[in-house]
């Protein structure tokens, strides 16, 4: 019994520290029923690397790992994940194994040096032997919010035919999550992911996109990429 006391205390502490999720229990249950066991394709190119301190799992994200603010030191400074080791191409088959929200008991079971307080989508990704995790925002408010976030990176339809129809230079860039001038908006989406903001000037036939609070930007003229940049160190 004495041996169990520290474990029970830790579990109780984790339960008390569980985040107040804005998304309702009903919406959570609906998402589990709608998504678990379903097959999807990667909609965009994804970075793939170690899942923080859990080397038996992998982290996947459409964002460069240096942009991810998922884990913090006690002083509030960001703990970045290990560097990405590969890129998962658009059109890669994926199976959604589990939709997991951060209840107190779930948090207690998760490894400490991981983003324990956020929802996780557990994925089986073709070509990746490890369990993969797509970390979702903690402030999801509804089923629709969650589906929109997942839809940024996963798709019911296979985008491979669209990628294969692109010029070779564009395809090579997408598979490296890089951009080259002249790319179409669809190619840029596949490479860098869907933008967070779009500013469209229809009379001038221009668009300006930005990602991650302006850390990456791209500009189009007549549906062709004319300028792009990465802003180092901006958070």
C-alpha positions as CSV (number, residue, x, y, z in Angstrom):
1,X,0.0,0.0,0.0
2,X,2.9,2.3,0.8
3,X,4.3,1.8,-2.7
4,X,1.0,2.8,-4.2
5,X,0.7,6.0,-2.2
6,X,3.1,8.1,-4.3
7,X,1.5,6.8,-7.5
8,X,-2.0,7.7,-6.3
9,X,-0.8,11.1,-5.2
10,X,0.7,11.8,-8.6
11,X,-2.4,10.7,-10.4
12,X,-4.6,12.9,-8.1
13,X,-2.3,15.9,-8.7
14,X,-2.5,15.3,-12.5
15,X,-6.3,15.1,-12.3
16,X,-6.5,18.3,-10.4
17,X,-4.2,20.0,-12.9
18,X,-6.2,18.9,-16.0
19,X,-7.1,21.8,-18.3
20,X,-10.6,23.0,-18.5
21,X,-11.4,22.0,-22.1
22,X,-13.8,24.3,-24.0
23,X,-14.9,21.5,-26.3
24,X,-17.9,19.7,-24.8
25,X,-17.9,16.0,-23.8
26,X,-20.5,15.4,-26.4
27,X,-18.4,16.8,-29.2
28,X,-15.4,14.8,-28.0
29,X,-17.3,11.6,-28.1
30,X,-18.6,12.4,-31.6
31,X,-15.1,13.0,-32.8
32,X,-13.9,9.7,-31.4
33,X,-16.8,7.9,-33.2
34,X,-16.3,9.8,-36.5
35,X,-12.5,9.5,-36.7
36,X,-11.1,6.5,-34.9
37,X,-10.2,3.8,-37.4
38,X,-10.7,6.0,-40.4
39,X,-8.3,6.1,-43.3
40,X,-7.0,9.4,-44.6
41,X,-4.2,10.9,-46.8
42,X,-1.7,13.6,-45.9
43,X,-3.1,16.7,-47.5
44,X,0.2,18.6,-47.3
45,X,3.9,17.7,-46.7
46,X,4.6,17.0,-43.0
47,X,7.7,17.2,-41.0
48,X,8.5,14.0,-39.1
49,X,10.8,13.7,-36.0
50,X,11.1,12.4,-32.5
51,X,8.1,13.2,-30.2
52,X,10.1,15.3,-27.7
53,X,11.4,13.0,-25.0
54,X,9.5,10.0,-26.3
55,X,11.8,8.5,-28.9
56,X,9.4,5.6,-29.5
57,X,6.9,8.0,-31.0
58,X,7.1,10.6,-33.7
59,X,5.8,14.1,-34.0
60,X,4.2,15.2,-37.3
61,X,3.4,18.8,-38.2
62,X,2.9,21.0,-41.3
63,X,5.0,23.7,-39.5
64,X,8.7,23.7,-39.1
65,X,9.5,22.3,-35.6
66,X,11.3,25.5,-34.7
67,X,7.9,27.3,-34.9
68,X,6.1,25.0,-32.6
69,X,5.2,26.4,-29.1
70,X,4.0,23.1,-27.6
71,X,6.1,22.7,-24.5
72,X,7.5,25.2,-22.0
73,X,10.0,25.5,-19.2
74,X,8.7,26.7,-15.8
75,X,9.8,30.2,-16.7
76,X,7.6,30.2,-19.8
77,X,10.4,29.8,-22.4
78,X,9.6,27.4,-25.2
79,X,11.1,23.9,-25.3
80,X,11.5,23.0,-29.0
81,X,11.1,19.4,-30.1
82,X,14.2,17.6,-31.6
83,X,14.9,18.5,-35.2
84,X,12.7,16.9,-37.9
85,X,14.4,14.0,-39.6
86,X,12.3,13.5,-42.7
87,X,9.3,14.8,-44.7
88,X,6.1,12.8,-45.2
89,X,4.9,13.5,-48.8
90,X,1.3,14.7,-49.6
91,X,-0.8,11.7,-50.5
92,X,0.7,9.3,-47.9
93,X,-1.9,6.9,-46.5
94,X,-2.7,7.4,-42.8
95,X,-5.0,5.6,-40.4
96,X,-6.4,7.5,-37.4
97,X,-5.7,5.2,-34.5
98,X,-7.0,7.3,-31.6
99,X,-8.4,10.7,-30.7
100,X,-7.2,11.6,-27.2
101,X,-8.2,14.5,-25.1
102,X,-6.2,15.6,-22.0
103,X,-8.2,14.4,-19.1
104,X,-6.5,14.2,-15.7
105,X,-5.9,10.4,-16.0
106,X,-4.6,10.8,-19.6
107,X,-2.2,13.5,-18.6
108,X,-0.8,11.3,-15.8
109,X,-0.2,8.5,-18.2
110,X,1.7,10.6,-20.8
111,X,5.4,11.1,-20.7
112,X,6.4,14.2,-18.8
113,X,8.5,15.8,-21.5
114,X,5.7,15.9,-24.1
115,X,2.9,18.4,-24.7
116,X,0.6,16.5,-22.2
117,X,-2.0,19.2,-21.9
118,X,-3.2,19.2,-25.5
119,X,-5.3,16.9,-27.6
120,X,-3.5,14.3,-29.6
121,X,-4.4,12.5,-32.8
122,X,-2.6,9.2,-32.9
123,X,-1.7,8.1,-36.4
124,X,-0.4,5.1,-38.2
125,X,1.5,6.5,-41.2
126,X,2.6,4.4,-44.1
127,X,6.4,4.1,-44.1
128,X,6.8,5.2,-40.5
129,X,7.1,2.3,-38.1
130,X,6.6,4.4,-35.0
131,X,3.3,5.7,-33.6
132,X,2.9,9.3,-34.8
133,X,1.1,12.1,-33.0
134,X,-0.5,15.2,-34.5
135,X,-0.8,17.7,-31.6
136,X,-4.0,19.8,-31.8
137,X,-4.6,23.2,-30.2
138,X,-5.7,23.2,-26.6
139,X,-8.3,25.9,-27.1
140,X,-10.6,23.9,-29.5
141,X,-14.1,25.0,-28.8
142,X,-16.2,22.6,-30.9
143,X,-16.2,19.5,-33.1
144,X,-16.1,21.8,-36.1
145,X,-12.9,23.5,-34.8
146,X,-11.3,20.1,-34.3
147,X,-12.3,18.9,-37.8
148,X,-11.0,22.1,-39.3
149,X,-7.6,21.7,-37.6
150,X,-7.3,18.1,-38.7
151,X,-8.5,19.0,-42.2
152,X,-5.5,21.3,-42.5
153,X,-3.2,18.3,-42.7
154,X,-5.3,15.2,-43.5
155,X,-7.8,14.7,-46.4
156,X,-10.3,12.1,-47.4
157,X,-9.2,12.5,-51.0
158,X,-5.7,11.5,-52.2
159,X,-3.9,14.7,-53.5
160,X,-1.2,12.6,-55.2
161,X,-2.7,13.0,-58.7
162,X,-2.6,16.8,-58.3
163,X,1.0,16.7,-57.1
164,X,2.1,14.4,-59.9
165,X,0.6,16.8,-62.5
166,X,2.8,19.7,-61.3
167,X,6.1,20.6,-63.0
168,X,9.1,18.6,-61.7
169,X,10.7,21.6,-60.0
170,X,7.5,22.2,-58.0
171,X,7.2,18.5,-57.0
172,X,10.8,18.5,-55.8
173,X,10.3,21.6,-53.8
174,X,7.1,20.2,-52.2
175,X,8.8,17.0,-51.1
176,X,11.4,19.2,-49.3
177,X,8.8,21.6,-47.9
178,X,10.4,24.4,-49.9
179,X,9.2,27.0,-52.3
180,X,10.3,28.1,-55.7
181,X,9.2,31.2,-57.6
182,X,6.3,30.6,-60.0
183,X,4.6,28.0,-57.9
184,X,0.8,27.9,-57.9
185,X,-1.2,28.5,-54.7
186,X,-2.0,24.8,-54.6
187,X,1.7,23.9,-54.7
188,X,2.6,26.4,-52.0
189,X,-0.2,24.9,-49.8
190,X,1.2,21.4,-50.3
191,X,4.7,22.6,-49.4
192,X,4.2,25.0,-46.5
193,X,0.7,24.0,-45.4
194,X,-2.5,26.0,-45.4
195,X,-1.8,29.7,-44.4
196,X,-3.2,31.2,-41.2
197,X,-4.1,34.4,-43.0
198,X,-4.8,35.4,-46.6
199,X,-5.1,39.0,-47.9
200,X,-6.7,39.1,-51.4
201,X,-6.7,42.2,-53.6
202,X,-8.9,41.2,-56.5
203,X,-8.5,44.4,-58.6
204,X,-4.7,44.0,-58.5
205,X,-4.9,40.2,-58.8
206,X,-2.6,39.7,-55.8
207,X,-2.6,37.6,-52.7
208,X,-0.5,37.7,-49.5
209,X,-0.3,34.7,-47.2
210,X,1.2,34.3,-43.8
211,X,1.8,31.5,-41.4
212,X,2.6,31.2,-37.7
213,X,2.1,34.8,-36.7
214,X,4.0,36.1,-39.7
215,X,7.1,33.9,-39.3
216,X,6.6,32.8,-43.0
217,X,5.1,34.9,-45.8
218,X,4.3,34.4,-49.5
219,X,3.0,36.8,-52.2
220,X,1.2,35.9,-55.4
221,X,0.6,37.8,-58.6
222,X,-1.9,36.3,-61.1
223,X,-1.8,33.0,-59.1
224,X,1.9,32.6,-59.3
225,X,4.3,32.9,-56.4
226,X,6.5,36.0,-56.8
227,X,8.0,36.4,-53.3
228,X,8.4,34.5,-50.1
229,X,10.4,34.8,-46.9
230,X,11.0,33.3,-43.5
231,X,11.4,35.6,-40.5
232,X,14.0,34.1,-38.2
233,X,13.4,34.3,-34.4
234,X,9.9,35.8,-34.6
235,X,7.5,34.4,-32.0
